[in-house]
Amino acid sequence: MSNLEQVLRQLREERGRAEQQLQQLQSAIAALEGVEQGSTSRGRAGKGRVVSILARQRMAEAQRARWARARQGAATKSTAKPASKRQLSASARRRIAAAQRARWAKFRAERQKKAA
């Protein structure tokens, strides 16, 4: 049993060393990525622009106003009566149906001619 405990202790120590090496590798990668991004023309790569708190508040208020207008417009549109669909007259419907029957008759005749 003591042999098993010794093996477990060694494995835990090995895991600790591996985790420590992983931490070092991650910090090295992060440092190199920071150097790489810092060399871009902007200088502040990926950070965006610096905006004051007051400016952010004005931007947020403007966005809230835009959303309010959009919601207000959507509410009035939903209550409006939808435009009615156009309907074919009965004679137009009969002409279309007759033309379709003629097309199918022609198709069937050609198919029958090929089969014969």
Z-matrix of the N, CA and C atoms (Angstrom, degrees):
N
C 1 1.431
C 2 1.527 1 111.12
N 3 1.329 2 117.15 1 -38.16
C 4 1.464 3 120.45 2 179.69
C 5 1.527 4 110.89 3 -65.50
N 6 1.338 5 116.15 4 -30.23
C 7 1.459 6 120.52 5 178.05
C 8 1.533 7 109.62 6 -65.22
N 9 1.319 8 116.37 7 -42.08
C 10 1.460 9 121.62 8 178.92
C 11 1.530 10 110.41 9 -64.27
N 12 1.322 11 116.90 10 -41.73
C 13 1.458 12 120.76 11 178.80
C 14 1.519 13 110.86 12 -64.41
N 15 1.316 14 116.83 13 -36.85
C 16 1.454 15 121.81 14 178.84
C 17 1.532 16 110.28 15 -65.96
N 18 1.334 17 116.19 16 -41.65
C 19 1.467 18 120.94 17 179.05
C 20 1.527 19 109.42 18 -64.53
N 21 1.327 20 116.22 19 -43.34
C 22 1.466 21 119.88 20 178.75
C 23 1.527 22 111.42 21 -61.49
N 24 1.319 23 116.47 22 -42.48
C 25 1.467 24 120.97 23 179.19
C 26 1.521 25 110.59 24 -62.14
N 27 1.342 26 116.67 25 -43.73
C 28 1.462 27 120.41 26 178.60
C 29 1.525 28 111.28 27 -63.69
N 30 1.314 29 116.41 28 -40.94
C 31 1.472 30 119.64 29 179.05
C 32 1.527 31 111.26 30 -64.36
N 33 1.333 32 116.26 31 -39.75
C 34 1.467 33 119.70 32 178.73
C 35 1.528 34 111.02 33 -66.01
N 36 1.338 35 116.78 34 -39.07
C 37 1.462 36 120.56 35 176.93
C 38 1.525 37 110.43 36 -63.67
N 39 1.320 38 116.01 37 -42.40
C 40 1.472 39 121.26 38 178.90
C 41 1.533 40 110.24 39 -62.50
N 42 1.324 41 115.84 40 -41.41
C 43 1.462 42 120.41 41 178.24
C 44 1.530 43 110.08 42 -62.87
N 45 1.320 44 117.57 43 -41.19
C 46 1.466 45 121.34 44 178.53
C 47 1.522 46 111.39 45 -62.07
N 48 1.344 47 116.12 46 -43.52
C 49 1.469 48 119.32 47 178.21
C 50 1.531 49 110.54 48 -64.19
N 51 1.332 50 117.38 49 -40.82
C 52 1.465 51 121.09 50 179.79
C 53 1.531 52 110.63 51 -64.25
N 54 1.332 53 116.92 52 -41.18
C 55 1.464 54 120.37 53 178.35
C 56 1.522 55 110.90 54 -64.42
N 57 1.319 56 115.88 55 -38.00
C 58 1.453 57 119.69 56 179.08
C 59 1.531 58 110.39 57 -66.21
N 60 1.333 59 116.70 58 -42.49
C 61 1.463 60 120.18 59 177.26
C 62 1.530 61 110.88 60 -62.98
N 63 1.315 62 116.49 61 -39.52
C 64 1.457 63 121.07 62 178.65
C 65 1.524 64 110.53 63 -62.58
N 66 1.322 65 116.68 64 -41.99
C 67 1.466 66 120.74 65 177.49
C 68 1.530 67 110.68 66 -60.59
N 69 1.328 68 116.37 67 -43.79
C 70 1.457 69 120.51 68 -179.83
C 71 1.522 70 110.70 69 -63.80
N 72 1.339 71 116.57 70 -41.67
C 73 1.460 72 120.08 71 179.01
C 74 1.528 73 111.04 72 -64.48
N 75 1.317 74 117.08 73 -41.40
C 76 1.461 75 120.28 74 179.83
C 77 1.524 76 111.51 75 -64.93
N 78 1.325 77 116.56 76 -39.95
C 79 1.466 78 118.62 77 178.68
C 80 1.529 79 110.90 78 -68.26
N 81 1.334 80 117.34 79 -35.90
C 82 1.460 81 120.31 80 177.58
C 83 1.526 82 110.59 81 -66.22
N 84 1.316 83 116.53 82 -41.76
C 85 1.466 84 120.47 83 178.55
C 86 1.517 85 110.34 84 -63.32
N 87 1.312 86 116.74 85 -43.97
C 88 1.463 87 121.06 86 179.79
C 89 1.527 88 110.69 87 -62.20
N 90 1.338 89 116.34 88 -40.21
C 91 1.457 90 119.74 89 179.94
C 92 1.526 91 110.37 90 -65.33
N 93 1.320 92 116.98 91 -42.70
C 94 1.462 93 120.37 92 179.62
C 95 1.521 94 111.73 93 -67.10
N 96 1.308 95 117.51 94 -38.47
C 97 1.465 96 120.26 95 177.53
C 98 1.519 97 110.33 96 -64.94
N 99 1.317 98 116.89 97 -37.21
C 100 1.463 99 120.46 98 177.99
C 101 1.509 100 111.56 99 -64.47
N 102 1.336 101 116.92 100 -39.46
C 103 1.466 102 121.08 101 178.20
C 104 1.514 103 109.40 102 -66.59
N 105 1.322 104 116.66 103 -41.69
C 106 1.464 105 121.34 104 -178.02
C 107 1.522 106 110.71 105 -64.79
N 108 1.326 107 117.79 106 -43.25
C 109 1.455 108 121.32 107 -179.28
C 110 1.527 109 111.08 108 -72.37
N 111 1.297 110 117.22 109 -31.86
C 112 1.454 111 120.27 110 -179.39
C 113 1.514 112 112.66 111 -69.68
N 114 1.329 113 117.95 112 -17.75
C 115 1.452 114 120.89 113 -177.26
C 116 1.518 115 112.53 114 -86.85
N 117 1.323 116 118.66 115 1.84
C 118 1.463 117 120.78 116 179.11
C 119 1.513 118 109.80 117 -73.53
N 120 1.303 119 116.33 118 167.85
C 121 1.457 120 121.04 119 -175.09
C 122 1.528 121 112.14 120 -68.04
N 123 1.321 122 117.88 121 -28.53
C 124 1.467 123 120.26 122 -178.05
C 125 1.524 124 111.67 123 -72.55
N 126 1.305 125 116.74 124 -32.28
C 127 1.460 126 119.45 125 -178.55
C 128 1.513 127 112.12 126 86.40
N 129 1.336 128 117.33 127 -34.28
C 130 1.458 129 122.13 128 179.57
C 131 1.521 130 108.02 129 -115.82
N 132 1.290 131 117.26 130 58.90
C 133 1.465 132 121.49 131 -173.35
C 134 1.517 133 111.70 132 -59.98
N 135 1.325 134 115.94 133 127.49
C 136 1.444 135 121.64 134 174.60
C 137 1.519 136 115.02 135 77.62
N 138 1.312 137 119.20 136 -0.24
C 139 1.462 138 121.14 137 -176.07
C 140 1.527 139 111.89 138 -90.50
N 141 1.306 140 118.02 139 -22.35
C 142 1.451 141 119.83 140 -177.50
C 143 1.507 142 110.50 141 82.26
N 144 1.337 143 116.18 142 -167.77
C 145 1.456 144 119.06 143 -177.95
C 146 1.526 145 111.06 144 -94.74
N 147 1.308 146 115.05 145 157.76
C 148 1.457 147 120.79 146 178.61
C 149 1.522 148 107.32 147 -90.51
N 150 1.327 149 116.15 148 124.22
C 151 1.457 150 121.45 149 -178.64
C 152 1.526 151 107.72 150 -127.49
N 153 1.322 152 115.33 151 137.25
C 154 1.468 153 119.29 152 -179.96
C 155 1.526 154 110.19 153 -69.86
N 156 1.309 155 115.50 154 164.23
C 157 1.467 156 120.98 155 179.99
C 158 1.525 157 109.83 156 -63.35
N 159 1.333 158 115.85 157 -40.97
C 160 1.461 159 119.75 158 179.16
C 161 1.525 160 111.06 159 -61.88
N 162 1.325 161 115.82 160 -43.30
C 163 1.463 162 119.69 161 179.73
C 164 1.524 163 110.51 162 -64.49
N 165 1.335 164 116.73 163 -40.30
C 166 1.466 165 119.89 164 177.79
C 167 1.519 166 111.19 165 -62.21
N 168 1.348 167 116.30 166 -39.40
C 169 1.459 168 120.12 167 178.44
C 170 1.529 169 111.18 168 -64.77
N 171 1.332 170 116.96 169 -41.41
C 172 1.462 171 120.00 170 177.99
C 173 1.531 172 110.63 171 -64.68
N 174 1.333 173 116.30 172 -40.69
C 175 1.462 174 119.95 173 178.61
C 176 1.520 175 110.81 174 -63.76
N 177 1.320 176 117.10 175 -41.93
C 178 1.466 177 121.18 176 179.56
C 179 1.520 178 110.61 177 -64.29
N 180 1.329 179 116.65 178 -41.79
C 181 1.463 180 120.28 179 179.07
C 182 1.526 181 110.79 180 -64.54
N 183 1.318 182 116.33 181 -41.19
C 184 1.466 183 119.99 182 178.62
C 185 1.524 184 110.61 183 -63.77
N 186 1.329 185 116.46 184 -39.88
C 187 1.472 186 119.48 185 179.02
C 188 1.516 187 111.01 186 -67.28
N 189 1.328 188 117.63 187 -39.52
C 190 1.466 189 120.27 188 176.78
C 191 1.524 190 110.28 189 -61.36
N 192 1.335 191 116.38 190 -40.34
C 193 1.467 192 120.25 191 178.89
C 194 1.523 193 110.49 192 -64.57
N 195 1.343 194 116.98 193 -40.50
C 196 1.474 195 119.92 194 178.01
C 197 1.514 196 110.87 195 -61.98
N 198 1.328 197 116.70 196 -43.98
C 199 1.463 198 119.94 197 179.35
C 200 1.525 199 110.90 198 -65.04
N 201 1.324 200 117.53 199 -38.20
C 202 1.458 201 120.72 200 179.15
C 203 1.526 202 109.82 201 -63.47
N 204 1.334 203 117.29 202 -43.22
C 205 1.471 204 120.39 203 177.83
C 206 1.521 205 110.42 204 -63.27
N 207 1.336 206 116.67 205 -40.69
C 208 1.464 207 119.73 206 179.91
C 209 1.522 208 110.67 207 -64.67
N 210 1.331 209 116.98 208 -41.61
C 211 1.463 210 120.04 209 178.81
C 212 1.521 211 111.01 210 -66.90
N 213 1.313 212 116.47 211 -39.07
C 214 1.450 213 120.53 212 179.62
C 215 1.524 214 110.11 213 -64.98
N 216 1.321 215 117.11 214 -42.42
C 217 1.461 216 121.06 215 178.12
C 218 1.516 217 111.39 216 -64.96
N 219 1.323 218 117.37 217 -38.45
C 220 1.469 219 120.90 218 179.21
C 221 1.517 220 110.43 219 -67.68
N 222 1.328 221 117.90 220 -35.37
C 223 1.462 222 120.84 221 -179.13
C 224 1.521 223 110.85 222 -68.27
N 225 1.325 224 117.55 223 -40.63
C 226 1.462 225 119.35 224 -179.65
C 227 1.510 226 111.41 225 -72.00
N 228 1.314 227 118.07 226 -32.72
C 229 1.459 228 120.80 227 179.61
C 230 1.524 229 111.39 228 -70.00
N 231 1.337 230 116.87 229 -35.36
C 232 1.460 231 119.57 230 -177.05
C 233 1.520 232 111.46 231 -71.72
N 234 1.335 233 118.10 232 -27.03
C 235 1.455 234 120.18 233 179.90
C 236 1.523 235 111.58 234 -84.25
N 237 1.324 236 117.44 235 -16.95
C 238 1.459 237 120.36 236 -179.44
C 239 1.520 238 110.27 237 -69.36
N 240 1.333 239 115.98 238 149.97
C 241 1.461 240 121.07 239 -178.86
C 242 1.529 241 109.01 240 -73.63
N 243 1.332 242 118.11 241 128.01
C 244 1.462 243 119.48 242 -179.84
C 245 1.522 244 110.37 243 -67.05
N 246 1.322 245 115.20 244 146.90
C 247 1.457 246 120.38 245 179.64
C 248 1.519 247 109.29 246 -64.04
N 249 1.329 248 116.51 247 136.34
C 250 1.460 249 119.65 248 -178.18
C 251 1.520 250 109.78 249 -74.52
N 252 1.322 251 116.09 250 150.83
C 253 1.456 252 121.17 251 179.96
C 254 1.517 253 109.23 252 -75.46
N 255 1.314 254 115.18 253 150.04
C 256 1.458 255 119.57 254 175.83
C 257 1.518 256 108.58 255 -76.41
N 258 1.303 257 116.44 256 144.32
C 259 1.469 258 120.41 257 -179.14
C 260 1.510 259 109.18 258 -120.37
N 261 1.328 260 114.45 259 143.73
C 262 1.463 261 120.52 260 176.45
C 263 1.521 262 109.15 261 -79.89
N 264 1.296 263 114.40 262 146.87
C 265 1.463 264 117.43 263 174.33
C 266 1.524 265 108.12 264 -73.45
N 267 1.301 266 116.40 265 163.82
C 268 1.463 267 121.13 266 -178.93
C 269 1.524 268 110.85 267 -63.31
N 270 1.320 269 116.99 268 -39.50
C 271 1.473 270 119.03 269 -178.41
C 272 1.536 271 110.21 270 -68.04
N 273 1.336 272 117.70 271 -38.76
C 274 1.464 273 120.38 272 178.10
C 275 1.522 274 110.11 273 -64.57
N 276 1.333 275 116.43 274 -41.00
C 277 1.470 276 120.38 275 178.26
C 278 1.528 277 110.50 276 -61.73
N 279 1.357 278 117.84 277 -41.39
C 280 1.464 279 121.27 278 178.77
C 281 1.527 280 111.20 279 -64.83
N 282 1.343 281 117.19 280 -39.86
C 283 1.474 282 120.07 281 178.91
C 284 1.522 283 110.69 282 -63.63
N 285 1.324 284 117.46 283 -43.18
C 286 1.472 285 121.37 284 179.07
C 287 1.517 286 110.23 285 -63.57
N 288 1.328 287 117.65 286 -43.62
C 289 1.464 288 121.31 287 -179.51
C 290 1.519 289 110.51 288 -63.95
N 291 1.339 290 117.14 289 -40.57
C 292 1.469 291 120.66 290 179.55
C 293 1.521 292 110.24 291 -65.15
N 294 1.322 293 117.77 292 -41.76
C 295 1.463 294 121.11 293 178.72
C 296 1.518 295 110.89 294 -63.71
N 297 1.308 296 116.62 295 -39.39
C 298 1.470 297 120.48 296 179.05
C 299 1.527 298 110.58 297 -66.51
N 300 1.329 299 117.20 298 -42.65
C 301 1.466 300 119.90 299 176.69
C 302 1.523 301 110.77 300 -60.33
N 303 1.326 302 117.00 301 -39.36
C 304 1.470 303 120.77 302 179.41
C 305 1.526 304 110.79 303 -65.34
N 306 1.331 305 117.03 304 -41.12
C 307 1.479 306 119.90 305 178.58
C 308 1.528 307 110.45 306 -62.58
N 309 1.342 308 115.94 307 -43.84
C 310 1.466 309 118.71 308 -179.93
C 311 1.529 310 111.13 309 -66.89
N 312 1.317 311 117.72 310 -37.12
C 313 1.470 312 120.33 311 178.09
C 314 1.523 313 109.82 312 -63.43
N 315 1.319 314 116.84 313 -42.56
C 316 1.467 315 120.94 314 178.14
C 317 1.530 316 110.15 315 -62.43
N 318 1.335 317 116.57 316 -43.96
C 319 1.465 318 120.76 317 -179.91
C 320 1.525 319 110.97 318 -61.15
N 321 1.331 320 116.68 319 -45.59
C 322 1.460 321 120.81 320 -179.15
C 323 1.526 322 110.86 321 -64.95
N 324 1.330 323 116.54 322 -38.15
C 325 1.472 324 120.38 323 -179.85
C 326 1.517 325 110.16 324 -64.76
N 327 1.348 326 117.73 325 -43.06
C 328 1.459 327 121.08 326 178.96
C 329 1.526 328 110.73 327 -65.36
N 330 1.320 329 116.98 328 -40.03
C 331 1.462 330 120.57 329 180.00
C 332 1.534 331 110.02 330 -65.65
N 333 1.334 332 116.53 331 -39.62
C 334 1.459 333 120.70 332 179.65
C 335 1.528 334 110.37 333 -67.58
N 336 1.349 335 116.28 334 -36.60
C 337 1.461 336 120.85 335 179.48
C 338 1.529 337 110.44 336 -65.05
N 339 1.357 338 117.33 337 -39.84
C 340 1.465 339 121.65 338 178.62
C 341 1.516 340 110.81 339 -66.78
N 342 1.312 341 116.83 340 -38.90
C 343 1.480 342 121.25 341 -177.72
C 344 1.528 343 110.57 342 -69.61
N 345 1.326 344 118.07 343 -29.14
C 346 1.467 345 120.97 344 -176.85
C 347 1.490 346 112.89 345 -83.45
